[in-house]
Amino acid sequence: MESSKLNRRKFIKRASISAMGAGMVSPGAFAAGNSMTEQESTIIKEYRKFGRTGFQVSDFGSGNPSNEAVLRALLKSGVNLIDTGEAYMNGNSERLIGNVIQDFDRSKLFINTKLYTETKFSSKEEVIKRTNECLERLKTDYVDCMQIHSAENSAILKDEAFHSGMEQLKKEGKVRYVGVSCHGNNWAFNTDENLETILMAAVEDGRFDVILLAYNFVNADIAEKILDACEKKNIATIIMKSNPVHLYGLFESKLEKIAEEGKEVDKYTRAFYDKYQVMNNEAQNFFAEYGITSEKELKNAASRYVLSNPKAHTTIWDFQNFDDVENILQLSGQKLSNKDELVLNGYHKHLGHTACRLGCNDCEAVCPHHLPINKILRYNYYFSVKKQEKRAMTKFAQLNLQKPSDLCIDCEGYCEEVCKYGVWTRQLLAAAQHNLELIV
C-alpha cells in the first residue's frame, strides 16, 4: 500500500460489493417462473423419492425456523421435511415444531432430529432417554429419522450404544430411520479424515438411511462423490449450505473507522489489505463480464445448481421470515439454465479463491498452530450468511483459541500452500476473527 492511512472515499468504492452474499436468496433477473402469480410461486412444485424411506419429500425443507408462524406458512406451502436437533436453541426448536405440527397430518411430515456427542455416547440407556426427551419436546410418538449430529470422525459411526439404542427404539415404533450429519473432521482427533472419508464410511456402514451434508457448486467435486455413493445404496440425502456466495466482509467497518479517525492501520490489517483490494477488483470484473446487476442472480443460480441434481433429494433452509418463504420457494422445481452455468463458471474463475470448501480439511493437517480452520470458517458462515451472530460468536468463544491475528501474521502460509483450490485461507481467517470477536 502507498500509505497506511486509508482514503475513506476510495475505500468505500473498493468495498462497495464486500457484503455480497449476505442474506437469503431472492428471485433474480433471469429466474424462471416470473410470470406465476404470488400464490402459485410460493408452493412446492417438486417432490422426490427420499431414498429407501420411500417418502416423497419436497425439494426444499425447513431447517431451524425462526418462529411458529413461519413454519406454519412453510407447511401450508407444501414443505414436508423439518430438520432439527436436541441442541438447536437448547431444545426450543423441537418445542416450536411440536406446537406447530399438532395442526397438521403427522403422517405426511418427515421429522429429522439429532443427538450430539463429542466422542461417544455413554450407554444405550442414555441414547434412549435423550430420544424420549426429543419426542416429548416434539409432542409426537415417533421421529422419522434420528441422526448422529455432526459426526467429526468415522469412529463415532460405529458407536454401539447409539445403534443398540436405535434398534430398540425402532422395535418400539419411536424411530423409523437412522442417519448422520457431518461438517468435516475434528483435527484434534484425526487429521487424516475429512467430510468425504467420514460420510463414505457412513455409506459403507449400511445402517444409515439418511445423510445430511453440505453441497454447493463450489464443493461439488467432494459432495457429488458422496451423493453418487448414496444413490447406489438408496440412501436419502438432505442438503445444507447449498449457497456459498459470500465475500466475508473485508473489514469494512474497521477500516472506515480507522480512516475517519485518521489513525494508522495496524500491522495485521495492512498485511492482508492488498489481497482484499484484489478480491474486490476481481468481484467487480466478474459482475461486469457476466452482466450481473444483483447478487440475487448469483444466489439463485447457486440454488438451481443444487436443485438440478436429482441425487440431492431435499435442501434445507433456515427460513427467518415470510419474505424468505416467498423468495426461496419460488425456486422450487427450477433447473440450471445455460446462463446459470456461465455465471457459476465465472465465479470459479474470478472468485474461487474466496470460498473455502468446508469439510476438506487439508489445511488443518499442516497448520503448525493446529487451528480448527474448518470450524472457524463454518462459524463465520453462520455469522455472515445465516445471520446467526450470537450463535456464531458463542461457538467461536468456546474454541478458546489464541487469536488468529497473533498466529497468522508471520506464518509462512502452509494452509495456502497445500490448498488445491487456491483459497486465501489466512484472509478468510482474518475476516472471521473480525466478525466473531467484533473487533472495531
Secondary structure, 3 states (H helix, E strand, C coil): CCCCCCCHHHHHHHCCCCCCCCCCCCCCCCCCCCCCCHHHHCCCCCEEECHHHCCEEECEEECCCCCHHHHHHHHHCCCCEEECCCCHHHHHHHHHHHHHHCCCCHHHCEEEEEECCCCCCCCHHHHHHHHHHHHHHHCCCCEEEEEECCCCCCHHHHCHHHHHHHHHHHHCCCEEEEEEECCCCCCCCCCCCCHHHHHHHHHHHCCCCEEEEECCCCCHHHHHHHHHHHHHHCCEEEEECCCCCCCCCCCHHHHHHHHHHCCCCCHHHHHHHHHHHHHHHHHHHHHHHCCCCCHHHHHHHHHHHHHCCCCCCEEEECCCCHHHHHHHHCCCCCCCCHHHHHHHHHHHHHHHHHCCCCCCCHHHHHCCCCCCHHHHHHHHHHHHCCCCHHHHHHHHHHCCCCCHHHHHCCCCCHHHHHCCCCCCHHHHHHHHHHHHCCCC
